Amino acid sequence: MNFKITYEDFRERGHVRQLKKNPPNKLSDDQKLDVMLMLEENPHTSSRQTASALNISHSSILRVLTEN
């Protein structure tokens, strides 16, 4: 773990920890639409069943539901 800390980095981030290399995955608009359509077809489907059927994490399903 060899990285150089500069004063500018510290001022910008407010810490000296190294940033994660991979940002969290974001759902595409098509995936969000699939979630909404699946739940519109059958509103009694649980969020865990929806996540399993669409191969998306449960927390992502909940995030889509709270956004809409």
All heavy atoms as TSV, in Angstrom:
chain	resi	resn	atom	element	x	y	z
A	1	MET	N	N	0.859	-1.161	0.000
A	1	MET	CA	C	0.000	0.000	0.000
A	1	MET	C	C	0.904	1.223	0.000
A	1	MET	O	O	1.228	1.794	1.017
A	1	MET	CB	C	-0.891	-0.025	1.238
A	1	MET	CG	C	-2.108	0.806	1.074
A	1	MET	SD	S	-3.421	0.211	2.133
A	1	MET	CE	C	-3.372	1.403	3.419
A	2	ASN	N	N	1.274	1.608	-1.170
A	2	ASN	CA	C	2.232	2.686	-1.327
A	2	ASN	C	C	1.546	3.858	-2.018
A	2	ASN	O	O	1.316	3.831	-3.209
A	2	ASN	CB	C	3.410	2.184	-2.167
A	2	ASN	CG	C	4.693	2.854	-1.795
A	2	ASN	OD1	O	4.703	3.733	-0.946
A	2	ASN	ND2	N	5.745	2.444	-2.444
A	3	PHE	N	N	1.175	4.871	-1.272
A	3	PHE	CA	C	0.567	6.046	-1.875
A	3	PHE	C	C	1.068	7.283	-1.156
A	3	PHE	O	O	1.445	7.257	0.002
A	3	PHE	CB	C	-0.965	5.974	-1.844
A	3	PHE	CG	C	-1.564	5.924	-0.472
A	3	PHE	CD1	C	-2.015	7.069	0.140
A	3	PHE	CD2	C	-1.691	4.719	0.200
A	3	PHE	CE1	C	-2.571	7.035	1.394
A	3	PHE	CE2	C	-2.252	4.676	1.464
A	3	PHE	CZ	C	-2.690	5.836	2.063
A	4	LYS	N	N	1.067	8.373	-1.893
A	4	LYS	CA	C	1.582	9.621	-1.362
A	4	LYS	C	C	0.414	10.511	-0.950
A	4	LYS	O	O	-0.538	10.702	-1.696
A	4	LYS	CB	C	2.421	10.318	-2.431
A	4	LYS	CG	C	3.094	11.570	-1.937
A	4	LYS	CD	C	3.965	12.171	-3.019
A	4	LYS	CE	C	4.611	13.439	-2.497
A	4	LYS	NZ	N	5.449	14.062	-3.506
A	5	ILE	N	N	0.492	11.025	0.248
A	5	ILE	CA	C	-0.540	11.921	0.757
A	5	ILE	C	C	-0.060	13.348	0.554
A	5	ILE	O	O	1.023	13.717	0.994
A	5	ILE	CB	C	-0.795	11.674	2.249
A	5	ILE	CG1	C	-1.240	10.237	2.467
A	5	ILE	CG2	C	-1.833	12.641	2.783
A	5	ILE	CD1	C	-1.265	9.823	3.906
A	6	THR	N	N	-0.876	14.125	-0.124
A	6	THR	CA	C	-0.529	15.531	-0.316
A	6	THR	C	C	-1.445	16.393	0.531
A	6	THR	O	O	-2.514	15.964	0.965
A	6	THR	CB	C	-0.673	15.942	-1.794
A	6	THR	OG1	O	-2.043	15.829	-2.164
A	6	THR	CG2	C	0.182	15.078	-2.701
A	7	TYR	N	N	-1.013	17.583	0.761
A	7	TYR	CA	C	-1.807	18.531	1.540
A	7	TYR	C	C	-3.143	18.803	0.845
A	7	TYR	O	O	-4.183	18.898	1.489
A	7	TYR	CB	C	-1.021	19.826	1.748
A	7	TYR	CG	C	-1.757	20.848	2.552
A	7	TYR	CD1	C	-1.942	20.676	3.931
A	7	TYR	CD2	C	-2.301	21.986	1.964
A	7	TYR	CE1	C	-2.636	21.603	4.686
A	7	TYR	CE2	C	-2.983	22.920	2.711
A	7	TYR	CZ	C	-3.147	22.725	4.071
A	7	TYR	OH	O	-3.836	23.643	4.820
A	8	GLU	N	N	-3.123	18.875	-0.481
A	8	GLU	CA	C	-4.355	19.132	-1.240
A	8	GLU	C	C	-5.350	17.981	-1.056
A	8	GLU	O	O	-6.550	18.198	-0.929
A	8	GLU	CB	C	-4.045	19.338	-2.726
A	8	GLU	CG	C	-3.341	20.645	-3.045
A	8	GLU	CD	C	-1.842	20.609	-2.744
A	8	GLU	OE1	O	-1.252	19.505	-2.707
A	8	GLU	OE2	O	-1.275	21.686	-2.518
A	9	ASP	N	N	-4.824	16.735	-1.070
A	9	ASP	CA	C	-5.699	15.585	-0.851
A	9	ASP	C	C	-6.359	15.672	0.522
A	9	ASP	O	O	-7.551	15.426	0.675
A	9	ASP	CB	C	-4.918	14.272	-0.947
A	9	ASP	CG	C	-4.483	13.948	-2.371
A	9	ASP	OD1	O	-5.090	14.482	-3.315
A	9	ASP	OD2	O	-3.544	13.150	-2.522
A	10	PHE	N	N	-5.569	16.001	1.522
A	10	PHE	CA	C	-6.108	16.088	2.869
A	10	PHE	C	C	-7.164	17.179	2.954
A	10	PHE	O	O	-8.232	16.982	3.537
A	10	PHE	CB	C	-4.991	16.361	3.883
A	10	PHE	CG	C	-5.499	16.508	5.285
A	10	PHE	CD1	C	-5.892	15.397	6.008
A	10	PHE	CD2	C	-5.620	17.754	5.866
A	10	PHE	CE1	C	-6.385	15.524	7.300
A	10	PHE	CE2	C	-6.111	17.897	7.155
A	10	PHE	CZ	C	-6.493	16.773	7.865
A	11	ARG	N	N	-6.909	18.338	2.360
A	11	ARG	CA	C	-7.877	19.442	2.416
A	11	ARG	C	C	-9.151	19.087	1.656
A	11	ARG	O	O	-10.249	19.467	2.060
A	11	ARG	CB	C	-7.261	20.721	1.853
A	11	ARG	CG	C	-6.194	21.251	2.784
A	11	ARG	CD	C	-5.961	22.723	2.774
A	11	ARG	NE	N	-6.993	23.586	2.289
A	11	ARG	CZ	C	-7.694	24.411	3.075
A	11	ARG	NH1	N	-7.489	24.433	4.360
A	11	ARG	NH2	N	-8.583	25.211	2.550
A	12	GLU	N	N	-9.005	18.361	0.554
A	12	GLU	CA	C	-10.170	18.003	-0.255
A	12	GLU	C	C	-11.036	16.953	0.440
A	12	GLU	O	O	-12.247	17.057	0.476
A	12	GLU	CB	C	-9.701	17.466	-1.611
A	12	GLU	CG	C	-10.822	17.064	-2.542
A	12	GLU	CD	C	-10.315	16.520	-3.854
A	12	GLU	OE1	O	-9.310	17.048	-4.369
A	12	GLU	OE2	O	-10.915	15.555	-4.346
A	13	ARG	N	N	-10.391	15.907	1.000
A	13	ARG	CA	C	-11.122	14.792	1.596
A	13	ARG	C	C	-11.396	14.969	3.083
A	13	ARG	O	O	-12.357	14.410	3.595
A	13	ARG	CB	C	-10.331	13.487	1.427
A	13	ARG	CG	C	-10.138	13.078	0.008
A	13	ARG	CD	C	-9.452	11.744	-0.018
A	13	ARG	NE	N	-8.561	11.676	-1.153
A	13	ARG	CZ	C	-7.515	10.906	-1.229
A	13	ARG	NH1	N	-7.206	10.115	-0.237
A	13	ARG	NH2	N	-6.757	10.903	-2.294
A	14	GLY	N	N	-10.515	15.664	3.785
A	14	GLY	CA	C	-10.669	15.818	5.219
A	14	GLY	C	C	-10.124	14.651	6.013
A	14	GLY	O	O	-10.335	14.552	7.212
A	15	HIS	N	N	-9.455	13.723	5.328
A	15	HIS	CA	C	-8.845	12.579	6.007
A	15	HIS	C	C	-7.677	12.087	5.164
A	15	HIS	O	O	-7.470	12.531	4.035
A	15	HIS	CB	C	-9.850	11.452	6.230
A	15	HIS	CG	C	-10.498	10.984	4.972
A	15	HIS	ND1	N	-9.896	10.111	4.101
A	15	HIS	CD2	C	-11.702	11.280	4.418
A	15	HIS	CE1	C	-10.703	9.870	3.086
A	15	HIS	NE2	N	-11.804	10.584	3.247
A	16	VAL	N	N	-6.928	11.164	5.700
A	16	VAL	CA	C	-5.760	10.657	4.971
A	16	VAL	C	C	-5.932	9.197	4.549
A	16	VAL	O	O	-5.016	8.598	4.019
A	16	VAL	CB	C	-4.466	10.796	5.812
A	16	VAL	CG1	C	-4.134	12.259	6.003
A	16	VAL	CG2	C	-4.592	10.083	7.141
A	17	ARG	N	N	-7.101	8.646	4.776
A	17	ARG	CA	C	-7.346	7.263	4.358
A	17	ARG	C	C	-7.390	7.177	2.836
A	17	ARG	O	O	-7.849	8.092	2.160
A	17	ARG	CB	C	-8.670	6.762	4.911
A	17	ARG	CG	C	-8.658	6.532	6.404
A	17	ARG	CD	C	-10.039	6.251	6.881
A	17	ARG	NE	N	-10.729	7.546	6.785
A	17	ARG	CZ	C	-12.012	7.726	6.871
A	17	ARG	NH1	N	-12.803	6.730	7.043
A	17	ARG	NH2	N	-12.549	8.922	6.781
A	18	GLN	N	N	-6.956	6.049	2.328
A	18	GLN	CA	C	-6.999	5.847	0.888
A	18	GLN	C	C	-8.446	5.586	0.473
A	18	GLN	O	O	-9.183	4.873	1.164
A	18	GLN	CB	C	-6.119	4.664	0.496
A	18	GLN	CG	C	-5.942	4.533	-0.989
A	18	GLN	CD	C	-4.917	3.460	-1.325
A	18	GLN	OE1	O	-4.525	2.692	-0.475
A	18	GLN	NE2	N	-4.497	3.436	-2.556
A	19	LEU	N	N	-8.869	6.169	-0.631
A	19	LEU	CA	C	-10.231	5.986	-1.112
A	19	LEU	C	C	-10.403	4.603	-1.703
A	19	LEU	O	O	-9.454	4.009	-2.220
A	19	LEU	CB	C	-10.563	7.046	-2.160
A	19	LEU	CG	C	-10.526	8.493	-1.673
A	19	LEU	CD1	C	-10.803	9.426	-2.848
A	19	LEU	CD2	C	-11.530	8.714	-0.571
A	20	LYS	N	N	-11.627	4.089	-1.653
A	20	LYS	CA	C	-11.922	2.795	-2.251
A	20	LYS	C	C	-11.749	2.895	-3.758
A	20	LYS	O	O	-12.071	3.903	-4.374
A	20	LYS	CB	C	-13.348	2.375	-1.930
A	20	LYS	CG	C	-13.585	2.096	-0.476
A	20	LYS	CD	C	-15.025	1.688	-0.248
A	20	LYS	CE	C	-15.283	1.428	1.211
A	20	LYS	NZ	N	-16.672	1.082	1.457
A	21	LYS	N	N	-11.287	1.817	-4.352
A	21	LYS	CA	C	-11.057	1.826	-5.792
A	21	LYS	C	C	-12.333	1.588	-6.580
A	21	LYS	O	O	-12.494	2.108	-7.660
A	21	LYS	CB	C	-10.008	0.769	-6.154
A	21	LYS	CG	C	-8.642	1.123	-5.630
A	21	LYS	CD	C	-7.617	0.154	-6.100
A	21	LYS	CE	C	-6.264	0.582	-5.546
A	21	LYS	NZ	N	-5.193	-0.244	-6.033
A	22	ASN	N	N	-13.229	0.780	-6.044
A	22	ASN	CA	C	-14.459	0.459	-6.761
A	22	ASN	C	C	-15.645	1.169	-6.126
A	22	ASN	O	O	-16.014	0.877	-4.995
A	22	ASN	CB	C	-14.712	-1.051	-6.744
A	22	ASN	CG	C	-13.634	-1.811	-7.461
A	22	ASN	OD1	O	-13.044	-1.310	-8.393
A	22	ASN	ND2	N	-13.367	-3.020	-7.016
A	23	PRO	N	N	-16.273	2.088	-6.856
A	23	PRO	CA	C	-17.464	2.735	-6.305
A	23	PRO	C	C	-18.614	1.727	-6.239
A	23	PRO	O	O	-18.608	0.723	-6.952
A	23	PRO	CB	C	-17.766	3.841	-7.315
A	23	PRO	CG	C	-17.160	3.378	-8.581
A	23	PRO	CD	C	-15.969	2.544	-8.192
A	24	PRO	N	N	-19.598	1.953	-5.390
A	24	PRO	CA	C	-20.720	1.024	-5.314
A	24	PRO	C	C	-21.451	0.963	-6.648
A	24	PRO	O	O	-21.524	1.950	-7.379
A	24	PRO	CB	C	-21.608	1.606	-4.219
A	24	PRO	CG	C	-21.158	3.003	-4.050
A	24	PRO	CD	C	-19.747	3.091	-4.516
A	25	ASN	N	N	-21.971	-0.207	-6.946
A	25	ASN	CA	C	-22.698	-0.383	-8.205
A	25	ASN	C	C	-24.028	0.349	-8.144
A	25	ASN	O	O	-24.741	0.293	-7.149
A	25	ASN	CB	C	-22.947	-1.863	-8.479
A	25	ASN	CG	C	-21.667	-2.599	-8.754
A	25	ASN	OD1	O	-20.703	-2.012	-9.205
A	25	ASN	ND2	N	-21.655	-3.881	-8.468
A	26	LYS	N	N	-24.341	1.012	-9.211
A	26	LYS	CA	C	-25.612	1.722	-9.320
A	26	LYS	C	C	-26.518	0.930	-10.249
A	26	LYS	O	O	-26.069	0.327	-11.217
A	26	LYS	CB	C	-25.404	3.122	-9.895
A	26	LYS	CG	C	-24.496	4.001	-9.082
A	26	LYS	CD	C	-25.187	4.479	-7.845
A	26	LYS	CE	C	-24.270	5.415	-7.086
A	26	LYS	NZ	N	-24.870	5.907	-5.892
A	27	LEU	N	N	-27.801	0.945	-9.959
A	27	LEU	CA	C	-28.755	0.279	-10.832
A	27	LEU	C	C	-29.008	1.141	-12.062
A	27	LEU	O	O	-29.094	2.359	-11.973
A	27	LEU	CB	C	-30.082	0.057	-10.102
A	27	LEU	CG	C	-30.088	-0.967	-8.973
A	27	LEU	CD1	C	-31.484	-1.047	-8.374
A	27	LEU	CD2	C	-29.658	-2.324	-9.454
A	28	SER	N	N	-29.140	0.479	-13.175
A	28	SER	CA	C	-29.464	1.205	-14.402
A	28	SER	C	C	-30.947	1.568	-14.381
A	28	SER	O	O	-31.731	1.036	-13.589
A	28	SER	CB	C	-29.148	0.340	-15.628
A	28	SER	OG	O	-30.043	-0.754	-15.694
A	29	ASP	N	N	-31.322	2.461	-15.263
A	29	ASP	CA	C	-32.729	2.854	-15.357
A	29	ASP	C	C	-33.601	1.666	-15.755
A	29	ASP	O	O	-34.743	1.543	-15.312
A	29	ASP	CB	C	-32.900	3.993	-16.358
A	29	ASP	CG	C	-32.316	5.298	-15.853
A	29	ASP	OD1	O	-32.171	5.444	-14.612
A	29	ASP	OD2	O	-31.995	6.166	-16.679
A	30	ASP	N	N	-33.050	0.780	-16.600
A	30	ASP	CA	C	-33.798	-0.414	-17.010
A	30	ASP	C	C	-34.056	-1.337	-15.822
A	30	ASP	O	O	-35.144	-1.897	-15.687
A	30	ASP	CB	C	-33.043	-1.182	-18.096
A	30	ASP	CG	C	-33.032	-0.449	-19.421
A	30	ASP	OD1	O	-33.914	0.415	-19.637
A	30	ASP	OD2	O	-32.142	-0.741	-20.247
A	31	GLN	N	N	-33.061	-1.488	-14.952
A	31	GLN	CA	C	-33.243	-2.331	-13.776
A	31	GLN	C	C	-34.281	-1.732	-12.830
A	31	GLN	O	O	-35.111	-2.448	-12.279
A	31	GLN	CB	C	-31.915	-2.520	-13.042
A	31	GLN	CG	C	-30.940	-3.407	-13.785
A	31	GLN	CD	C	-29.586	-3.451	-13.108
A	31	GLN	OE1	O	-29.052	-2.403	-12.737
A	31	GLN	NE2	N	-29.048	-4.643	-12.944
A	32	LYS	N	N	-34.245	-0.418	-12.659
A	32	LYS	CA	C	-35.241	0.241	-11.809
A	32	LYS	C	C	-36.638	0.061	-12.384
A	32	LYS	O	O	-37.596	-0.193	-11.653
A	32	LYS	CB	C	-34.916	1.728	-11.670
A	32	LYS	CG	C	-33.666	2.002	-10.866
A	32	LYS	CD	C	-33.375	3.485	-10.825
A	32	LYS	CE	C	-32.074	3.773	-10.108
A	32	LYS	NZ	N	-31.772	5.213	-10.069
A	33	LEU	N	N	-36.737	0.170	-13.698
A	33	LEU	CA	C	-38.030	-0.019	-14.359
A	33	LEU	C	C	-38.517	-1.456	-14.183
A	33	LEU	O	O	-39.704	-1.684	-13.928
A	33	LEU	CB	C	-37.910	0.328	-15.848
A	33	LEU	CG	C	-39.176	0.233	-16.669
A	33	LEU	CD1	C	-40.231	1.194	-16.132
A	33	LEU	CD2	C	-38.884	0.516	-18.127
A	34	ASP	N	N	-37.613	-2.436	-14.292
A	34	ASP	CA	C	-37.981	-3.838	-14.089
A	34	ASP	C	C	-38.545	-4.061	-12.687
A	34	ASP	O	O	-39.520	-4.794	-12.508
A	34	ASP	CB	C	-36.773	-4.756	-14.310
A	34	ASP	CG	C	-36.361	-4.855	-15.766
A	34	ASP	OD1	O	-37.178	-4.493	-16.650
A	34	ASP	OD2	O	-35.222	-5.289	-16.022
A	35	VAL	N	N	-37.914	-3.441	-11.704
A	35	VAL	CA	C	-38.397	-3.565	-10.325
A	35	VAL	C	C	-39.806	-3.011	-10.211
A	35	VAL	O	O	-40.712	-3.672	-9.674
A	35	VAL	CB	C	-37.451	-2.826	-9.342
A	35	VAL	CG1	C	-38.073	-2.747	-7.958
A	35	VAL	CG2	C	-36.094	-3.494	-9.294
A	36	MET	N	N	-40.016	-1.820	-10.737
A	36	MET	CA	C	-41.330	-1.194	-10.629
A	36	MET	C	C	-42.400	-1.978	-11.395
A	36	MET	O	O	-43.518	-2.138	-10.910
A	36	MET	CB	C	-41.271	0.256	-11.115
A	36	MET	CG	C	-40.370	1.155	-10.274
A	36	MET	SD	S	-40.714	1.104	-8.510
A	36	MET	CE	C	-42.318	1.855	-8.467
A	37	LEU	N	N	-42.053	-2.483	-12.568
A	37	LEU	CA	C	-43.024	-3.253	-13.355
A	37	LEU	C	C	-43.381	-4.562	-12.669
A	37	LEU	O	O	-44.549	-4.973	-12.654
A	37	LEU	CB	C	-42.479	-3.529	-14.758
A	37	LEU	CG	C	-42.404	-2.325	-15.692
A	37	LEU	CD1	C	-41.716	-2.709	-16.994
A	37	LEU	CD2	C	-43.796	-1.776	-15.953
A	38	MET	N	N	-42.376	-5.225	-12.090
A	38	MET	CA	C	-42.639	-6.486	-11.413
A	38	MET	C	C	-43.559	-6.280	-10.211
A	38	MET	O	O	-44.472	-7.069	-9.976
A	38	MET	CB	C	-41.330	-7.127	-10.974
A	38	MET	CG	C	-41.495	-8.503	-10.405
A	38	MET	SD	S	-39.898	-9.278	-10.209
A	38	MET	CE	C	-40.400	-10.904	-9.709
A	39	LEU	N	N	-43.335	-5.200	-9.482
A	39	LEU	CA	C	-44.172	-4.934	-8.319
A	39	LEU	C	C	-45.544	-4.396	-8.719
A	39	LEU	O	O	-46.514	-4.565	-7.977
A	39	LEU	CB	C	-43.465	-3.969	-7.375
A	39	LEU	CG	C	-42.239	-4.587	-6.694
A	39	LEU	CD1	C	-41.473	-3.535	-5.923
A	39	LEU	CD2	C	-42.644	-5.734	-5.798
A	40	GLU	N	N	-45.631	-3.773	-9.880
A	40	GLU	CA	C	-46.932	-3.312	-10.359
A	40	GLU	C	C	-47.788	-4.497	-10.791
A	40	GLU	O	O	-48.993	-4.519	-10.560
A	40	GLU	CB	C	-46.753	-2.352	-11.528
A	40	GLU	CG	C	-48.040	-1.707	-11.981
A	40	GLU	CD	C	-47.811	-0.689	-13.082
A	40	GLU	OE1	O	-46.913	0.144	-12.925
A	40	GLU	OE2	O	-48.540	-0.758	-14.088
A	41	GLU	N	N	-47.141	-5.500	-11.405
A	41	GLU	CA	C	-47.861	-6.708	-11.821
A	41	GLU	C	C	-48.460	-7.435	-10.621
A	41	GLU	O	O	-49.594	-7.885	-10.671
A	41	GLU	CB	C	-46.919	-7.677	-12.548
A	41	GLU	CG	C	-46.695	-7.385	-13.984
A	41	GLU	CD	C	-45.790	-8.416	-14.634
A	41	GLU	OE1	O	-45.662	-9.535	-14.104
A	41	GLU	OE2	O	-45.202	-8.083	-15.675
A	42	ASN	N	N	-47.640	-7.586	-9.585
A	42	ASN	CA	C	-48.105	-8.271	-8.388
A	42	ASN	C	C	-47.613	-7.518	-7.160
A	42	ASN	O	O	-46.496	-7.743	-6.695
A	42	ASN	CB	C	-47.611	-9.716	-8.362
A	42	ASN	CG	C	-48.198	-10.502	-7.223
A	42	ASN	OD1	O	-48.984	-9.986	-6.431
A	42	ASN	ND2	N	-47.818	-11.767	-7.121
A	43	PRO	N	N	-48.422	-6.616	-6.624
A	43	PRO	CA	C	-47.987	-5.800	-5.488
A	43	PRO	C	C	-47.758	-6.595	-4.204
A	43	PRO	O	O	-47.181	-6.091	-3.260
A	43	PRO	CB	C	-49.110	-4.781	-5.301
A	43	PRO	CG	C	-50.212	-5.201	-6.180
A	43	PRO	CD	C	-49.735	-6.254	-7.100
A	44	HIS	N	N	-48.189	-7.861	-4.174
A	44	HIS	CA	C	-48.012	-8.683	-2.978
A	44	HIS	C	C	-46.688	-9.436	-2.980
A	44	HIS	O	O	-46.388	-10.156	-2.022
A	44	HIS	CB	C	-49.178	-9.656	-2.831
A	44	HIS	CG	C	-50.496	-8.963	-2.713
A	44	HIS	ND1	N	-50.845	-8.220	-1.599
A	44	HIS	CD2	C	-51.527	-8.840	-3.581
A	44	HIS	CE1	C	-52.043	-7.701	-1.783
A	44	HIS	NE2	N	-52.485	-8.052	-2.978
A	45	THR	N	N	-45.905	-9.277	-4.025
A	45	THR	CA	C	-44.581	-9.900	-4.082
A	45	THR	C	C	-43.670	-9.205	-3.082
A	45	THR	O	O	-43.629	-7.982	-3.003
A	45	THR	CB	C	-43.973	-9.765	-5.497
A	45	THR	OG1	O	-44.883	-10.321	-6.440
A	45	THR	CG2	C	-42.649	-10.469	-5.594
A	46	SER	N	N	-42.952	-9.995	-2.307
A	46	SER	CA	C	-42.061	-9.393	-1.308
A	46	SER	C	C	-40.828	-8.802	-1.991
A	46	SER	O	O	-40.479	-9.169	-3.111
A	46	SER	CB	C	-41.632	-10.439	-0.275
A	46	SER	OG	O	-40.701	-11.334	-0.845
A	47	SER	N	N	-40.186	-7.914	-1.279
A	47	SER	CA	C	-38.979	-7.295	-1.829
A	47	SER	C	C	-37.862	-8.328	-1.982
A	47	SER	O	O	-37.053	-8.246	-2.901
A	47	SER	CB	C	-38.527	-6.132	-0.952
A	47	SER	OG	O	-38.312	-6.564	0.373
A	48	ARG	N	N	-37.818	-9.314	-1.095
A	48	ARG	CA	C	-36.798	-10.364	-1.207
A	48	ARG	C	C	-37.062	-11.264	-2.411
A	48	ARG	O	O	-36.136	-11.681	-3.093
A	48	ARG	CB	C	-36.724	-11.179	0.073
A	48	ARG	CG	C	-36.174	-10.369	1.232
A	48	ARG	CD	C	-35.891	-11.230	2.439
A	48	ARG	NE	N	-35.541	-10.425	3.586
A	48	ARG	CZ	C	-34.326	-9.957	3.842
A	48	ARG	NH1	N	-33.351	-10.213	3.008
A	48	ARG	NH2	N	-34.093	-9.237	4.918
A	49	GLN	N	N	-38.321	-11.565	-2.691
A	49	GLN	CA	C	-38.657	-12.357	-3.874
A	49	GLN	C	C	-38.313	-11.583	-5.145
A	49	GLN	O	O	-37.807	-12.158	-6.105
A	49	GLN	CB	C	-40.142	-12.721	-3.873
A	49	GLN	CG	C	-40.536	-13.739	-2.839
A	49	GLN	CD	C	-42.035	-13.916	-2.765
A	49	GLN	OE1	O	-42.800	-12.990	-3.058
A	49	GLN	NE2	N	-42.466	-15.098	-2.357
A	50	THR	N	N	-38.596	-10.301	-5.146
A	50	THR	CA	C	-38.275	-9.455	-6.291
A	50	THR	C	C	-36.775	-9.413	-6.510
A	50	THR	O	O	-36.292	-9.546	-7.640
A	50	THR	CB	C	-38.810	-8.026	-6.071
A	50	THR	OG1	O	-40.206	-8.088	-5.800
A	50	THR	CG2	C	-38.563	-7.153	-7.277
A	51	ALA	N	N	-36.010	-9.264	-5.441
A	51	ALA	CA	C	-34.551	-9.219	-5.536
A	51	ALA	C	C	-34.013	-10.523	-6.105
A	51	ALA	O	O	-33.131	-10.522	-6.973
A	51	ALA	CB	C	-33.948	-8.951	-4.161
A	52	SER	N	N	-34.545	-11.632	-5.643
A	52	SER	CA	C	-34.091	-12.937	-6.124
A	52	SER	C	C	-34.440	-13.138	-7.602
A	52	SER	O	O	-33.618	-13.625	-8.381
A	52	SER	CB	C	-34.730	-14.034	-5.278
A	52	SER	OG	O	-34.345	-15.297	-5.734
A	53	ALA	N	N	-35.639	-12.752	-7.988
A	53	ALA	CA	C	-36.083	-12.945	-9.372
A	53	ALA	C	C	-35.289	-12.087	-10.351
A	53	ALA	O	O	-35.010	-12.512	-11.480
A	53	ALA	CB	C	-37.569	-12.625	-9.491
A	54	LEU	N	N	-34.901	-10.884	-9.927
A	54	LEU	CA	C	-34.194	-9.969	-10.825
A	54	LEU	C	C	-32.675	-10.003	-10.641
A	54	LEU	O	O	-31.954	-9.276	-11.319
A	54	LEU	CB	C	-34.702	-8.534	-10.607
A	54	LEU	CG	C	-36.170	-8.299	-10.950
A	54	LEU	CD1	C	-36.573	-6.884	-10.584
A	54	LEU	CD2	C	-36.433	-8.577	-12.421
A	55	ASN	N	N	-32.218	-10.822	-9.702
A	55	ASN	CA	C	-30.784	-10.934	-9.406
A	55	ASN	C	C	-30.185	-9.580	-9.028
A	55	ASN	O	O	-29.156	-9.163	-9.540
A	55	ASN	CB	C	-30.040	-11.568	-10.592
A	55	ASN	CG	C	-28.687	-12.099	-10.180
A	55	ASN	OD1	O	-28.468	-12.404	-9.009
A	55	ASN	ND2	N	-27.790	-12.192	-11.128
A	56	ILE	N	N	-30.891	-8.893	-8.135
A	56	ILE	CA	C	-30.484	-7.586	-7.613
A	56	ILE	C	C	-30.510	-7.705	-6.094
A	56	ILE	O	O	-31.325	-8.449	-5.539
A	56	ILE	CB	C	-31.460	-6.480	-8.073
A	56	ILE	CG1	C	-31.452	-6.367	-9.589
A	56	ILE	CG2	C	-31.117	-5.143	-7.458
A	56	ILE	CD1	C	-32.507	-5.422	-10.151
A	57	SER	N	N	-29.669	-6.982	-5.407
A	57	SER	CA	C	-29.642	-7.077	-3.947
A	57	SER	C	C	-30.933	-6.537	-3.337
A	57	SER	O	O	-31.598	-5.660	-3.897
A	57	SER	CB	C	-28.441	-6.326	-3.378
A	57	SER	OG	O	-28.629	-4.938	-3.501
A	58	HIS	N	N	-31.252	-7.086	-2.186
A	58	HIS	CA	C	-32.457	-6.674	-1.461
A	58	HIS	C	C	-32.407	-5.190	-1.112
A	58	HIS	O	O	-33.406	-4.475	-1.245
A	58	HIS	CB	C	-32.587	-7.530	-0.199
A	58	HIS	CG	C	-33.744	-7.166	0.654
A	58	HIS	ND1	N	-33.591	-6.648	1.914
A	58	HIS	CD2	C	-35.078	-7.230	0.437
A	58	HIS	CE1	C	-34.772	-6.409	2.426
A	58	HIS	NE2	N	-35.692	-6.754	1.564
A	59	SER	N	N	-31.247	-4.713	-0.702
A	59	SER	CA	C	-31.133	-3.295	-0.335
A	59	SER	C	C	-31.345	-2.386	-1.546
A	59	SER	O	O	-31.886	-1.291	-1.415
A	59	SER	CB	C	-29.782	-3.019	0.324
A	59	SER	OG	O	-28.727	-3.345	-0.543
A	60	SER	N	N	-30.938	-2.836	-2.719
A	60	SER	CA	C	-31.179	-2.041	-3.937
A	60	SER	C	C	-32.667	-1.961	-4.249
A	60	SER	O	O	-33.168	-0.918	-4.677
A	60	SER	CB	C	-30.431	-2.650	-5.119
A	60	SER	OG	O	-29.049	-2.545	-4.936
A	61	ILE	N	N	-33.379	-3.065	-4.019
A	61	ILE	CA	C	-34.825	-3.052	-4.235
A	61	ILE	C	C	-35.479	-2.051	-3.289
A	61	ILE	O	O	-36.320	-1.240	-3.697
A	61	ILE	CB	C	-35.420	-4.465	-4.004
A	61	ILE	CG1	C	-34.836	-5.486	-4.981
A	61	ILE	CG2	C	-36.960	-4.434	-4.095
A	61	ILE	CD1	C	-35.172	-5.269	-6.427
A	62	LEU	N	N	-35.069	-2.074	-2.029
A	62	LEU	CA	C	-35.623	-1.132	-1.057
A	62	LEU	C	C	-35.293	0.304	-1.416
A	62	LEU	O	O	-36.127	1.198	-1.242
A	62	LEU	CB	C	-35.114	-1.467	0.350
A	62	LEU	CG	C	-35.548	-2.810	0.916
A	62	LEU	CD1	C	-34.922	-3.029	2.285
A	62	LEU	CD2	C	-37.053	-2.932	0.976
A	63	ARG	N	N	-34.106	0.524	-1.952
A	63	ARG	CA	C	-33.702	1.889	-2.360
A	63	ARG	C	C	-34.599	2.374	-3.505
A	63	ARG	O	O	-35.037	3.526	-3.510
A	63	ARG	CB	C	-32.238	1.895	-2.778
A	63	ARG	CG	C	-31.652	3.272	-2.873
A	63	ARG	CD	C	-30.160	3.279	-3.161
A	63	ARG	NE	N	-29.394	2.366	-2.342
A	63	ARG	CZ	C	-28.793	1.250	-2.776
A	63	ARG	NH1	N	-28.857	0.918	-4.042
A	63	ARG	NH2	N	-28.109	0.474	-1.958
A	64	VAL	N	N	-34.888	1.500	-4.465
A	64	VAL	CA	C	-35.751	1.877	-5.588
A	64	VAL	C	C	-37.150	2.217	-5.067
A	64	VAL	O	O	-37.776	3.189	-5.502
A	64	VAL	CB	C	-35.823	0.742	-6.638
A	64	VAL	CG1	C	-36.922	0.995	-7.661
A	64	VAL	CG2	C	-34.494	0.566	-7.327
A	65	LEU	N	N	-37.637	1.426	-4.113
A	65	LEU	CA	C	-38.973	1.666	-3.581
A	65	LEU	C	C	-39.058	2.981	-2.821
A	65	LEU	O	O	-40.056	3.695	-2.912
A	65	LEU	CB	C	-39.392	0.503	-2.674
A	65	LEU	CG	C	-39.638	-0.815	-3.394
A	65	LEU	CD1	C	-39.901	-1.924	-2.389
A	65	LEU	CD2	C	-40.784	-0.682	-4.372
A	66	THR	N	N	-38.026	3.327	-2.076
A	66	THR	CA	C	-38.080	4.586	-1.339
A	66	THR	C	C	-37.915	5.787	-2.264
A	66	THR	O	O	-38.464	6.849	-1.986
A	66	THR	CB	C	-36.995	4.654	-0.239
A	66	THR	OG1	O	-35.722	4.403	-0.815
A	66	THR	CG2	C	-37.265	3.659	0.860
A	67	GLU	N	N	-37.185	5.619	-3.376
A	67	GLU	CA	C	-37.049	6.706	-4.348
A	67	GLU	C	C	-38.369	6.980	-5.054
A	67	GLU	O	O	-38.627	8.109	-5.443
A	67	GLU	CB	C	-35.972	6.371	-5.383
A	67	GLU	CG	C	-34.569	6.428	-4.865
A	67	GLU	CD	C	-33.560	5.955	-5.912
A	67	GLU	OE1	O	-33.963	5.597	-7.042
A	67	GLU	OE2	O	-32.373	5.942	-5.586
A	68	ASN	N	N	-39.154	5.940	-5.247
A	68	ASN	CA	C	-40.416	6.103	-5.988
A	68	ASN	C	C	-41.551	6.000	-5.014
A	68	ASN	O	O	-42.533	5.576	-5.107
A	68	ASN	CB	C	-40.515	5.048	-7.098
A	68	ASN	CG	C	-39.409	5.246	-8.107
A	68	ASN	OD1	O	-39.218	6.336	-8.600
A	68	ASN	ND2	N	-38.663	4.208	-8.406
